[in-house]
Amino acid sequence: MDAICDMQGRLALKRLDTAVQVNDVPIQRRLREVLDIFAGKVRKLINHYGLNKYGIDPEDVEQEVRIRLWKALERDRHAVFQPAFVKKIVLTTTIDAIRHALARPVEHFADEEESDAIALADGALGPEQRAENLQSLERVETGLAELPQSRRRAVALRWQGYSWNEIATLIGTTSEGARVLSARGLRSLQFGHEF
């Protein structure tokens, strides 16, 4: 694991759109030692899990491992990291990344003609069931369109598997606010339309 340093030589860990700087010199030194000792093992473990098949960049997981090691050092400055502890951090970070990727799979947005063709090609359902499903979907889409934008976004994001904290960040509110907007939106959908 290569340590990332800023212009002043301080250890800086970059995480997506945020940068974390380790300004505490003893923690910085200790983190560098840990990263030097376990770099090869961490990369080997991460590559072993085959994250590419989930659409996960192994470097992102490696970066998250760095951050978790840094946080562990902040909690206990004199911690001695055994290989089993580092392996546990790699494993839990990998599992979290896979869960995150599976919770929000990449969606293919088909155009209207393509989605109709897919629906017609699906022979698993009978014609009555397909018609009912299509009508239900149209009622949900109509109901969503009638909701205020903040509620509509909260409901749609929740249906896509986003957590309350993620929804709050995306719509610019608190976690509790996101939960309330989603609940009110769902309640409006239930009372406004019979599904």
N, C-alpha and C positions, 0 to 999 in steps of 0.2 A: 504494500500500500504506500503510494507516494504521498508524502506530506505536502500540502499545498500551502505556500507561504505568500503573504502579501508583500507590498513594496518595502515595508520596514523589517521584514524577516520574521514577523510573527506568524504563528501557525493560524491559518484561516481555513475553515471547512465550508465548502460551498454546497448548498442544498437547494436545488431547483431555483427559486427566485429569491432566496434569502442567503445571506452570507453570515457565518458565525465566526467571530474572532476569539481566539483563546488569548486573552491578555495576561492571565496569571502565569508568570514565568515558570514556577515549579510544575504546574499542571501541564504547561506547554512542553517542558522538557520530558516529563514522564510519559506524556502521550506520544511524543516522538519515539521514545524508547519502545513503547508497546507496539506502535505501528511498524517499527523496524524489525522487531522480533517476529511478529505474526503476519507480515504482509503476504508472503508466499502461501502460507496455509489458508489465509482468508480467501485469496483469489482462487485457490484450488477448490475449496469447499463451495464457493459461490458457483464456479463453473461446473461443478459436479451435478448441481441441481437442474441444469438445462433450462434456464430461465427464458431463453429465446423463444421457446415454444409457447410461452405465455405472453410474448410481446414485451418482456421486461428487459431493460438494459442492465446487464450485470454490474456496470460501473455505478448505476444509481443505488443498487443494493450495497455495493462496497462503500459508497459514500455514507449511506445510512448506518452501516456498521461503525464507521469512524465516529460518527456523531454519537452513537450510543456508547461507545467506549469512552469518549470525552465526557459524556454525562455521568458515567459510572465513576470516572476519576474525580469529577466535581463533588460527587456525594462522599467519596472516600479517597482522600489524597494519597493515602499510603496503601491502597489496594494492590495486591499481588495477583495479576491475572494469570491463572492457570490455563493451559490449552483447552480444558473442558469448558471453562467459562467463556472463552472467546468463541468456541464452537457453538455454544448455546446462543450467544448473541447473533452469530451468523445464521443459525437455524431459525430463530424467532424472527429475525429481520426478513429472511427469505420467505417464510410462511406469511408474514404480514404483506409482503409485496405481491405474492401469489393471490392471497385473498382479495387484496385491493384490485388486482387485475381481473379476477373472476367476477367481482361484484359489479364492475362496470365494463362488460365486454365491448369491444369496438363494434359499433352498430353500422350496418350498411343501410343507408337511406335510399330505398328504391323509389323511382318515380311512380306515378299513379298507374300507368299502364303495366309496368313491370310487377307491381304488387298485386294487381288484378290477375296477371298471368300466373303468378306464384300461387295465389289463392285457388285459382281454377285447377291448377296442376296437382294440388294437394288432394289426393283421393282418399286419405285416411278418414275424413269426415263426410257424412252424408250431406246432400244438398240442403236439407232443412237446417242442420246444425251450422253449416257454413253461412247460410243466410241469417240465422239468429246471431252468430258471432259478428258478422258484418254490421248488422243493425245495432248491436250492443256497442261496437267500436265507434260507430257514427254518433251514438248518443253520448258516449264519453267525450269524444272530440268536440261535440257541440257544447256539452256542459263545461269543459275546460275553457273553451273560447269565451263563454259567458262570465267566467270568474275574473275578478280584478287581476291585473298582471302580477302583482307580488304573490298572491295566493296561487295563481296558475303556475308560476315558476317554482314555488316551493313544493307543490304537489308533483309536478313533472320531475323535478330533481329527486324527490323522495322515491318515486316509482322507479327511477333509474338506479337506485341503490346508494345514493349519496348519504353520508351521515349528517346529523343535525349541524355539526360544526362546519362541515364542507358547504352545506346549503347556506348557512349564515354568512360565510365568507363570500360566496358567490352573489348573494342578493343584498349584502351590506346590512346585516342585522345581527342580533345575538343568536346564540344557539336556541334559547327559549323562544325568541321571536320567530325563528324558522319553524319550530315545532308548532307554535300556535297558528301561524299562517297556513301551514300544511293541514292541520286539524280542521280549521275553519273552512278551508277549501274543500276538503273531503266531505265535511258535513253539508256544505252547500250542494255538492254533487249528489249526495244521497237524498236530500230533501227535494232538490230541484228536478230530479229525474229518477225514474224507476228502472233499475238495471236488472 
